Amino acid sequence: MKRAVVIVAIAWFVVLGTGAAEYAHNAQHAREDANSSPRSSRRDSSTPVHNDSNCAVHAQLHQPLTAMPVVMLLICAGLLVAFVSQLAPAPDSVRIPSRIDCRGPPALV
């Protein structure tokens, strides 16, 4: 199920990025206008023009996906993680023995 959501999200961003969604929506408007208007060789001034002000789908296609403050917050959070991960790790505690077991100085023979 996780893969399906990712695949749909990738496909949607590709469709938005290439302009295929807007092209398909404009084609739908063209079909609706062709069906509603009488067949004539010239175009009337009464033919509706679809844009952001009178079509909710056009407005949604042209609006930004995220607000600018959210993007800046994500960038700053990413930079914070990058800089914190570059810090030197805390050194491990070094155990210093209280005495050294040895035989002492070599004997003179």
Helices and strands as residue ranges (DSSP letters): H 2-18, H 20-36, H 56-62, H 68-85
